[in-house]
Amino acid sequence: MSVIDRQKLMERVGESPELLVELIQLFLELGPTMLADIKTSIENNSADDLHRAAHTLKGSVGNFAADDAFQAALLLETIGRNSDLSGVQEAYAVLEREMSRLIEELMALKIEFVSPQ
């Protein structure tokens, strides 16, 4: 099953494969850092930092119409906003899994849309 709603994604990039590849590349560069920021905020027991970091990542994965990753980031954002870190480890594990799935699918999508030179 696909992680990304491809139809929504293509609509969001105006059916432009070039723009899609640019967005994918940017996310592949920044996504792991955003995930690391979330992990650091959890390790530091910083609900405010968790809220901000998860909000940022949520917006980024939302661009790709990746609902499962979006929902996982939203849960962590909510945990941070509510300043109740109980259950945060489990929620982070879900996000980590969904990010892995998303990155794998984005790499395959990038290869599909990059034309041979």
N, C-alpha and C positions, 0 to 999 in steps of 0.2 A: 504494500500500500504506500502511496506517495505521501511524503511529508509536506509537500508544497501543493497548494491549489494552483496549478499551472495556468488555468484560464484567468484567474484573478491576477496572478503575477504578471502575465503578459499585458493585461489591461492596464495595470499600474505603471508599466514602463512604456506605454503607448505603442505596444507591439514592436518595440525596438530591440533587436538582439544586441546591438552595440551597447545600449544603455544597460541592458540586463547584465552583460558581461562586466561592465564597469562596476555596477552595484555589487555583483558577486565578488569581484576581486577586492573591493574595499571591505566588504564584510569578512572575507577570508583573512584579511590582514588585521582587522580590528576586533572581530568577534571573540577570539581567544583572550584578548586583553580585557574585554568587557566581562567575560566569564570569570577571569582571574580577579577582577575588582570585586565581584560578588563574593567569591570565595574568601578574599581578604577581609571584607566587611563582616562576614560570618565569623571568621577566626578572631576578629577583634571585638566581637559582640557589639557591633555598631549598627543599630537599627536604622539610623539616619542615612549612613553610607549605603546600607543594603537597599533601602528604599530608592535612593538616587541611582545606584548602579543597576538595579533590576529594572527601573523605569527606562533607563537609557537602552538597555539590551532589548527590552520589550518593544520599544519603538523600532529598533533595527530589524528584529525578526518579523515584526508586523509587516514590514515592507515586502517580505517574501511570501506573504499569505501562508505562513507556516503556523497553523493554529495551535498545534500541541506545544511547540516551543514558546509561542506567545502566551498561552495559558500558564505554562510553568513559570515564566518570567513574571507574569501578573501575580501569581500566588506569592512569589518571593517579594515582590513590590508591596503587596498587601501586608505580608508579615512584617516587613520593615516599617511601613506606615503605622501599623498598630503597635509597634514596639514590643511585640510578643514573639520572641525567637524560639518558642517551643515548636518542634516539628520542622525547624529550618533545615536540618541535615537531610531529612527525607525529601523535602521540597527541592533542595539543591541537587540531590542525586537524580531526581526526575529531570531537572533542567539540564544537567550535564549529559544525560542520555539523549534528550531531545536535541541538544546542540550538536552532539556527535552525528545523529541521524541527519540533521539539517545540513551540516557542513559536507557530509558525504554526498548528499543529493545535489547540493550547490556545485560541488566540484564536477560531478557528472554532467550537470546542466551546462556548466561553463565549457566543458570539452565539446559538448554537442553543438554549441553555438559559435565556437571559435572556428572560423574557416581556415583551412590550410593555406599557408602563404606560398 
